[in-house]
């Protein structure tokens, strides 16, 4: 657990889900893992709880009785950057992309494994912590010196194009978080390139050939089929 939190000040998680069985399950699992848990049974109460209690992370179901979870995310993102992990039975790529594009940080399909859920929560909480200015990111054998714009693998410097470096920095800066094709295209190439996914695929391929030991079986840049990419969390 982060030094920002301890047993007297545990991370606060808000569960927004109308199924009582899911509420009880998550309360038991999260409390047993050292988290403080609050529950809201619909989107309106969930938004009110975020404003009043300022949780550190939100677990959100999409199928709420009063409004769709994607609408909850959109409203939340108008005034809050609190990490949101969607927990939903919806498996369609369009649902995942819609939630992530609206501002969700991650997406897990029900049923899910407890270890994976806890790992996703820890990763999201780490990303939410204040970061030192221009840090050196180290993931496995890969090191990214953000201050000097240097990238190395096992101590050997790599030659990246400016676009490849910006792409790597974006993905690594959101390690553990799924980023959709549209999110990446907008941030790297701008809104005018949202309909050019081939540009992203080519640059991802080039980047993998430079940082991965086996580009056909990537370790760092993981593909979320039909959705986007996720950089492996440290």
Secondary structure, DSSP 8 states (H G I E B T S, - for coil): --TT-BTTB--EEEEE-S-HHHHHHHHHHHHHTT-EEEEESSHHHHHHHHHHH--SEEEE-SB-SSSBHHHHHHHHTTT---EEEEEES---HHHHHHHHHHT-SEEEESS--HHHHHHHHHHHHHHHS---TT-EEEETTEEEETTTTEEEETTEE----HHHHHHHHHHHHTTTSEEEHHHHHHHHH-GGGTT-HHHHHHHHHHHHHHH-SSGGG-SSEEEETTTEEEE---
